[in-house]
Amino acid sequence: MVSVPRLVIAAPASGSGKTTVATGLMAAFSERGLAVSPHKVGPDYIDPGYHALATGRPGRNLDAYMCGPDLVAPLFTHGASGCDLAVVEGVMGLYDGASGQGELASTAQVSKLLRAPVVLVVDASSQSRSVAALVHGFASWDPEVRIGGVILNKVASDRHEVLLREALDESGLPVLGVLRRAPQVATPSRHLGLVPVAERQTDALDAVRAMGDRVREGCDLDALMALARSAPALPDEAWEPERCPAPAARPVVAVAGGAAFTFAYAEHAELLTAAGAEVVVFDPLRDEKLPTGTAGLVVGGGFPEVYAPELSANEPLRRAVTALALSGAPVAAECAGLLYLARELDGRPMCGVLDASARMSERLTLGYRQAVAVSDSVLAVAGTRLRGHEFHRTVLEPGAGATPAWGLHQPERRVEGFVQRGVHASYLHTHWAASPEIARRFVERCGG
């Protein structure tokens, strides 16, 4: 059995202050000298970057839709190994999950899978005694969800705080923190949410410190730690990437990073390494060559539309990527990577590996997807089924090549993406921990 003190930070709705409280708690406890393991419910790539700044450890996602409920606790235990405390930031409202599928992928479901107490962050503006009814409703909705206390956010005054505390005395749930109404901590947003840490490193550090200061001043850290320690032990079933026999020569897998390509799950690099690859991160905004000896390329998600001029201007690297793809080497591209491999993005020349053109759109494409591989590729054999996530404000024309990557079955049926030579390019974000054979297959192709 594994006993890791842990808290799930949830809220009645988005915009209540979960990210401020969760990141602030991570920073405040880290400042106390604790090793804090940061986690995020759902597919979000951006919040974990702020969590990593607060803790000095990789931010990890817990997604019961993409990885399945059975993997949530093992992935958590893997990430939290050796830590003094784990803080899990929820997604949307506490009981909001995958559309039309009950509690699946909700914060409530994850809290039950982790047997973790929940701290409910409540936006207390414009209410007083009604807060007790709201908290009572959330605490009683599902008896298996253990709400251990409340943090009140956006409290206007001392008098307002007194009224809120008096009301919550009747609920039986302790108030573990009170955050005054204050100017928003500087975490700017744009079309897909917060601006990633990699694009504003110094400002992001300042923002994380400010969150830590607010939480330290307004919350009872000792009471929160006591609540975290009340979580029962979990079965000792930590996820670990299955290690393949070491190849004679470890193939170099180049992984795009830097400000333009910030969307990645920590487990992907771990799986590639376990499969026998030497993972080397490079920055397409700055590096004019692929890493020496590159045998395979992974270009994940991010914001290439924001950096289209710079990506386009780096002609030497674009030529190198094109040459690698034309050679038949394995190339896996997700979302931003798909756009980078296209002929152009908003009129700016890209790599031209794919005969397709991309542009920004007013329409947000967002949601979980069920997918089946249409044909054999460097990632999967035809017929492979998995679950993924789409998250973009761009349009690619055409949206699929002569040999599409995936057939999608939710919410509508369509084919999507490109498979050609060793290239697999698609809008679909996937979590390889749910399908570790993806990494093994990719690295095998690198050695071939």
C-alpha positions, 0 to 999 in steps of 0.5 A: 500500500502507498500512503501519500497525503493528498488533496483535490481542489475543486469548485462548483463551476469554472472561474471560481479560483481553482487554479489560483488556490491549487497553484498557490497551495503547491507553492506555499507547501513547497516553500515549507520544504515539502516535496509536492506532487502536482496533478491536473484532472482532464486533458489541460496542458497549460495549468500543469506548466504553472504547477511545475513552476510552483513545485519543481516537479513535472505537472501530470494529468489524470484523465479518466476518459483518455486513459480509463478509470483504472489507470488514474490511481496508478498514474497518480502513484507514479507521479507522487512517488517519494513526495510529502504531499500531492495537490490535484487541481480539478476541472470545470465544476466538481461533477462536470465530466465528459459530455453525456457520460455521467461522472466519467472524467469529472473531478468527482470521479477522480477524487473517488478513484484516489480516495482523496478529500476534496476542498471546495473553492467557492466564489463567495461574491454576491452571496452570504447565507446562500453559500451554505445551501450551495455547499450543502448541495455539493457535499450531499450530491454524491455520498462517496465524494468526501468534501473536507472543507471550503475555501472562500474566494473573492470575499469583500470585507471582514463583515462579509467573511463573518456572514459567510462563516456563520452560514457555513457553521450550520453546514458542518464543513470547516472553512479552511481559507478565506481569500479577499477580493483582489486584482487578478493575479497576472496570468494572461489568457488568449484563445485557448486559455492561459498563456503557457509558462514557456512564453512568459517564464519570468512573469509566470514565476512572479504570478506563481509567487503571488498565488503562493503569497495569497494562499499562505496569508489566507489559508490554514495550511496546517489544517489543510495538511491534516486533511491531506493526511487523512486520505487512506492508503492506495494499493501499491500499483504505480504505473511504470513504462514497460522497459524494452530490451536495450537496443545496440544503439539507442535511436535519437527521437527529437521532440519539439519544445520551446514556446511554440510547442508546449503541449506534452504529457510527461509520460510520453518522453518516459515511454519513449525512453523506456522503449529504447530511445534517446529523447532530445528536445529541440526548439523549432523557433531557435534551432536551425538543425535537428539534433544530431543523429535524429532517427524519429521526430515528435512534434506535439501541440502548442501555439504555432499560429502565434509564432508562424512568422518565426517558424516560417523564417527558420528555413534551415530547420523546415528543410531538415524536417521535410528531408527527414519526412521524405526519407521515410523516418517516423514522424508523429505530429499532433495538432500544432505539429500537424500545422507545422508540417502543412504547406502554409499557416495563415499564409506563412510557408511551413514545412510542406510535408503535407499538401494542406493549408491551415488558417486561424478560425473563430470557431473553437473545436473542443472535446473528447473523441473516440477514434479508430486507426484507419490504416497502418502507421508508425503509431498504430495498426489499422483498427486500433481504437483509442480515445483522444481530445481535440482543442484548437481554433484552426482549420486545415484544408483538406482535413484528411489526406488520401490515407487518413490517420483516424476515423472519429466517432464522437460527436460525429463520424468523419475521417481526419489526419494524414498517414504518408510514408513514415508520417502520422499527423493529426489534430487528435491529442492522445495520451500514450500511457493508455496505449504504451504500444504506440511508443514501442512501435514508434521507436522500433520504426526508428531503429529500422 
